[in-house]
Amino acid sequence: MDFPQQILHECEDNGCHKILVDLNAVIADEIALIELFFIGEKIAQVLGNKIMMAMVWKRESLSDFLVDVATNRSARLKVFETQQRAEYWLLNKV
C-alpha cells in the first residue's frame, strides 16, 4: 500500500499538487471494508492537504467510505463517475 507515497514523490518531482486517478477497473466490493479504511487513512497521512486527488470510480457506499475516512483526516480527495467532472473539480477548486 505504498501508492500514496509514489503519488507524493511523482507530484513533488513534477511540481504538481493535483492528480487524477482512474480506478474504473477496481471493483470496490472486492476490497474489504477494513482495507478501504486503511487506504483512506494512508492517503490522508501521506498526501494530507498537500495533494488534491480526484478519483474516477463508480460512486457507491464503499468508495464514499474511503473518501470519508480520508477527508475526515484532512485529505483533499473526491470521487467522480466521469473524468470530465473530476477534471473540472481539479481545475476549478482552489
Secondary structure, 3 states (H helix, E strand, C coil): CCHHHHHHHHHHHHCCCEEEEECCCCCHHHCCHHHHHHHHHHHHHHHCCCCEEEEECCCCHHHHHHHHHHHCCCCEEEEECCHHHHHHHHHHCC
